[in-house]
Amino acid sequence: MLHLRHLVGRSTLRALLFASAAGLAAGGALLATDVLAAPVRAQAAAPAFVSDRLSVEVVGSGPDVILIPGFASSREVWRAEAERLKASHRVHLVQLAGFAGEPWSHGDGPFLEPMIGELARYVREAGLERPAVVGHSMGGLTGLMLAQRHPERVGRVMSVDSLPFFSALYGPTATVETARPFAEQTAAAIRSMDEAAFRAGQVQTDATMARNEATRAAMLEWSVASDRQAMAAAMRDVMTTDLRPGLATMSTPVWAIYAADADGGAPAGMADGLWAREYAGLPGVRLIRVDGSRHFIMADQPARFAGLVDQFLAD
C-alpha cells in the first residue's frame, strides 16, 4: 500500500508487494500511460470543491462516480478513466491534501477520519444521490470507510487492490495493537529520511508497483512532491485502521479488484487466498483477480480495468 517498501523488513516487503502494499498510491480509451506521463497538475480544471482536507474536480454529466486516488497520488492517476467515463457519467476526481504537491496544514494530526468527514460533507453539499465510489489502494480503504461511516451517502464501492486492514499483510494474527509499533516506526522514518535517500527508495519501490516506465515516473514525482508529515500521518492511520469488524453489517455492494502477476508481482494463488480471507466477513462481495498486473491495475491492464468499471457501474 505504500511507496515505502524500503522502510520495513524484507518479510513484510514481500507482503507489501502483493497487497496494496507498496503503493497506497495511483491510473484506462486515452491510454493510462499517456496520462501518467504528464506533469502532476496537467489537464486539471479548477476544482468545484476545496477544503483543507481535499479538493474535487468535476467533469462530464450523468450518474455520479467518485474516483479516489491512493497514498501520495495525484487525481491524475484517474484522468484516463475520467475522460472515458465523462460522456456517460458525472465524474468527481478527488485530490487528497498533502499528496502530489497539494498543501498540508495539519502537522502530525489524524488523516483518515477527518478526510472521510470532508468527503461525506462534499457528497451531501453537492447533492449527490448515493454515488458509486471507486478507490485505488488507500483510496479503496477510503471508499470502504465512507460506506461504513456514512452508508446513506454511498451507492456502491469498487476497491482496487486494497484490503480492509492493511496490516493483515503482516500475517493473519495481526491486530491494530500489534501493528501500532510498526506504524509509528514507519511514520517516523517517512518524516526523517533525507531527500536523496527518499527518492532512491521510491525509484526502487515504484519498479514493483507498475510495469510501464511512464507510470513509474509519475508515481515518483507525486511521492517526492508530497508532504512528509501528511504521508506519515496517513500511513500511521492506514496501518492502524481495521474495517473488518464492520464488514458483516455492511449493505453497500462492494467489488474488490486485485492484481496478480507471475513476473515480479503477487502469485495468483497467494493473492486469491489473501483477498478471500480478508473480505470473508463481507456479505455478497465480488472478488475479481486481474492477471498480468501489479498494484496499478488501471495502468497495467487498462482495457480489462475499463471493462470491469463498466460492469460495476451497470450492475
Secondary structure, DSSP 8 states (H G I E B T S, - for coil): --S-GGGS-HHHHHHHHHHTTTTS-------HHHHHTS-TTTT----SEE-SSEEEEEEE-SSEEEEE--TT--GGGGHHHHHHHTTTSEEEEEEETTSTT-----TTS--HHHHHHHHHHHHHHTT--S-EEEEETHHHHHHHHHHHH-GGG-SEEEEES--S-GGGGG-TT--HHHHHHHHHHHHHHHHH--HHHHHHHHHHHHHHH-SSHHHHHHHHHHHHHS-HHHHHHHHHHHHT---GGGTTT--S-EEEEEEE-TTTS--HHHHHHHHHHHTTTSTT-EEEEEES--S-HHHHSHHHHHHHHHHHHH-
